[in-house]
Amino acid sequence: MNYLITGGAGFMGINLIRYLLARGHQVRSYDIAPFDYPEANEISVLQGDIRDRSIHQQAFEGVDIVVHCAAALPLCSREEIMSTDVEGTRRLLDTAEKEKIDRFIHISSTAVYGVPDHHPLFEDDSLIGVGPYGEAKILAEQVCTEFRDKGLCIPVLRPKSFIGPERLGAFELLYDFAYNRHNFPVLGSGDNRYQLLDVEDLCEVVQLCANKDQSAVNDVFNVGAARFGTLRQSFQAVLDRAGHGKRIIGLPLTPAIWTLRVLEALHLSPLYQWIYETAGKESFVGIDKLVDRFEFTPKYSNEEALIRNFDWYVANHDRIANATGVTHRVPWKRGALQVARYVF
């Protein structure tokens, strides 16, 4: 099939493109960022803003399936997040309707659940977004519902934080500490169950959304690891992989959160509210609907996914050491958290 991947130059985008190419599909990347990967010669590359309707015809030409990964991430401004994640999604769906696209697969987030008071979370639980990013993801899902009601097939995926080759962002803090022989701090005891997801498992779910009957996939699905333990166990696996004998160090939860709130307000922390408000709490979703409808269970555990990502980090350390930005493909500016390396 012919796939259009919005956000194709991002972390999810490049992993999905590689996954689809390996299975013989045709792919076009549509991203505001340059596509600076070796696969550029194997795909169609369109560099542009998803909000720009003037290039939508070029983007959608010959396309069977759209996978909408593009989003302004939490470190962007509220205006940028809302206009990209909500209005950008609406404009893409307008074009998808006009072009009679077979399926439009929307990548949402479990951030739509906010900071919940129970677990596991299921698809019909209340949606309470934290911060502009969480709010925008909820609004974007509402736009998807509007167009589904018009007759479009729109599978909506709510993945847990997903990791794998090319993933940095907030996880780079863990990998940097492990690589440079430091203990790693976590909020609270670290004994809270915390679910992650390997990007390869997410890519497989996307392909299943493209191939299974519309009646099965035209819905909302949580996606997360089937095997996971506590945050301490998951992160300790990375420190053990590094082989320096370092340990996870728990921090008193309330003082740590208040410190991070102040640092975020002063723009001195790379961690945004949803990360630090949920890191010390239980965080996992039920994937029963996914398993039942798709007859698929994610294969990577938390530890396996983190180690796979850490091995990629080590192999590419010299290339990525000095890059910073606001996407998942680069380390985030640490601000005041830079000194934590010297403490732990």
N, C-alpha and C positions, 0 to 999 in steps of 0.2 A: 504494500500500500504506500501511498504518498502521504507523509506526515509533515505538518507545519508545527514547529516547536517554538513558541514564544519564550524569550529568555534563554535561547539556545546557547549563548556564550557563558551562562552562569553554571554553577555547580550541578544543579539538577539537570540543566539542559545538556551539558556535554556528556554526562553519564548516560542520559537517555539516548542521545544521538549515537554514541558508541554501541549501546545495546541494540538499537534498531538496525544500524548498519551491519552488525554482525549477523543479523537475521534476514538480510537481503532486502530491507525496505529502502525507499527513497525518502530523503529528508531535506527540509529547508529550515534553516535557523533564521529567526526574526528577533533581533535584539538591538537595543540602542548602543550596546558596547561592541567593540570589534571582536570578531571571531578569530582568536589567535592560537588556534590548535592545528596540529598536522592534518586533521580530518577536513580542513577547509577545502581541499581539492576533491573530496569525495561527496560533498553535499552542495546544495544551493544556499548561498549566504546573502541575506538581506539585512543591511544595517539601517536601523531606523527606529523611531518611537512608535510603540503600539497605539498611542493616542492619535497618530497622524493618519487620518482616513485616506489621504491622497495616495498612500502606498499600500493600502489594504488589498486592492485588486491584484497588484503584483504579488503580494504575500500569499493570497489565497488561491492563486491560479494553479489548477491541476491537483488541488489538495483533497484528500479523502478524510483525513483525521486531523483535528487540531488538538494539541496538548498545550494548555495555557499555564506555563511555569513562570512567566514574567511577573515581577512584583518589585515595588520599592520596599526595601527592607526596613526594619525598625529603627536603624540609626539615621534614616533620612528624615526630612522635615515632615510635619503633619500634612502640609499642603501637597507635597510630592507624593506621599503615601496615598492620600485620598484620590488625587487626580489620576494616578497610575493604576492603583489596585482596584478602584471602584469604577471610575469613568472609563479607564482603559479597557477594563473587562466588558463594560457595556458596549463600547464601540466595536470591539472584536466580535461580540455576539450579534450585533446589528449586521455586520458583514457576513458572518457565518449563516445567518438566516437568509439573507439575500442570495448567497452563493449556494444554498441548499447543501451545506456541509453535512456529511453523514453523522459525525459525532464530534462533540466539543468536550474534551476532558479537562476539567478545571482542578488545578492543584491548590487546595485551600490549606488549612493548618489546624492542629488541635489548640492553637491559641484562641480559637473561637469560644472555647469553654472557660476562659479566664482562669481564676484561681478557685477551683471548685471545692465543695465541702464533702464530697464522697467519691469513691472509686470502686470499680472501674466506671469510666464514662462511656455512655452509649450515644448513638447518633441522634436520639430524640431527647437528650438532656438539654437543659437551658443553655443558651448562648449569651455569654457576658464577656465581651472583649475587654482586655486590659490595654490601655494605651491606644494610640492611633492605628498601629498595625493590627491589633486584635479587632478593633472596631471596623476597620476597612475590610478585613477578611469576612466578617459577618455580613456587611453590606454587599460585598461582591457575591457571596452565596445567595443573597436575596435577589440579585440581578439574574443569577443563573436560574433560580426558581421561576422568575418571570418568563424567561425564554423557554424553559422546559414546558411551562403551561401553554406556550404557543406551538408546541409540537417538536422542539429540538430535543435530541438525545444528548443529555449533559450529565455524565458521571462526575460527581464531586468527590474528591479524595481529601481526607483530613489526616495527613501523616504526622506522626510524632517527629521530633527533631531527628533528621536523617543525616547519616554520615557515610563516608567512603572516600575513594580517591578524589582529590581536588578540594575536599572540605576543610576549611580553616575557620574563620569567624571566631566565635567564642570558644570553640574547642581547641583553637591554637594555644590558648593559655595552658591547658592540660598538657598538650604535646610538648610545648616549650619547657615547662617545668620538668617533665619526665626526661626529655632529651638532655637538659642541662644539669641533671643530678640534684633536683630539688624535691622536697616533700611537696604535696599539693593540698591547699586548703579547700574545704567544702563548708557550706552553710549548715549549721546544726551538726548532728552526729554522723550524718551520711547513711543512716540505717533505714532511710525511707526508700520504698520500692519506686524505681524510676525507669520508665520504658523508653527505649530509643528505637531506631530503625535503620537498617542498611539500605543505601540508595539502590543497590541491585534488586532487592526485594520490591522496592517501590516501582522500579522500572518494569518488573514483571507484572505488577498489578496494572500498570498503565497499558501494557500490551493485552492483558486479559480484558480490560475495558474496551479495547478496540475490536476484539475478536468475538466476544460472547454475545448472545442475543440481547437486543436492546431492552427487552423486558427485564432482563436480569441486572443490567448495569446502569440503567437510567435512574440513579438514586444517589444517596450520600453514604460514604463508607469511611470508617476509621481504618487506619493502617499503622500497625506497630509491630514490634518484635513479639513473637510468641513466647520466647524464652528470655527472661530478664530477672534480675535480682535487685539488690539495693544499689544506690548511687555509689556507696563506698566500694562495694564489690566490683562494680563496673569500672570505676576509675582506677582502682588498685591494679586491675589487670594490665592497664597501660604502664603503670610504674614498674610492675613486675617484668613486662616485656622489655622495658628500657634496661633492666638488669643492674640498677645501682643500689638496690636495697632500700629505696625510699618508701614513705608511707603516706596515707591519706590522713590529714589533720583536721579534726572537726573544730569549727568556730561557734561561739555562742550565737544562736540564731538571731534573736531580737537586736542586739547591738550591731551585728554585722549588716542586717537589712537596713537599719536606720543610717548607718555609715554610707551604704551604697545609694540610698535615696538622696542623701546630701551630695555625694559625688556626681550622681547623674544630673541633679539640678544645676550643678556647677559645670557640667560637660567635662568632667574629669574621670569618667568611667566608661569602659566599652560595654558594660552590662546594662541592659534596659530592664524596665520594671518586671515584665513577665518572666524573665529569666530568674532574677533574684527572688521574686515573690514565690516562685514554684520550686526552686532548686532544693529547698529544705523540707519539702512536703511530698507525700505520695503523689505520683503522677503516672497514671497508666489508663489506657482505653481498652474497651472490649472490642475484639475483632471477630465476634461470632458471625455477624452478617457477611463479612468478607469471606470467611472460611466456608460458610454455607452456600453462598451464591456462586463463588468463584472456584470452589473446591481447591483452594490454595491456602497454604500456611507459610508465612515468611520463614526462611530457613536459617537466617543469621541471628545468633543471640546478641545481646548488648555487647558482651566482651569480645566476641568474634568481630563485630562491626567496628568497634573502637580500635582493636589491634590492627585490623586491615587498614584503617585510616592512618594509624600511627606509623605503620610500615611505609606507607606512601609518603608521609611527612618526612621521615628520616631519609628516604631515598631522594627527596626533592628539597631538602633543607637549605642548601646553599643558594638555590634558585629563588626561593620565596622569602628568605630571611629579612630582607629590607623593604618588602612591599607592605603597604597598609591601605585601608580603605573601608568601605561600608558594606561590601558584599561578602558572601560566604566563601569566596575563592581566595581571599587575602586575609592576613591577620588584621584584627581591629586595633586601632590606637588604644594603648592601655591607660594612658593618663596616669592618675595617681596609683593605679594598681601595679605600675612598673616596679614600685619599691617592694611589692610582695615577694618578689624573687629573692631579695636580700634577707627577708625575714624567715622564710621557710626553707 
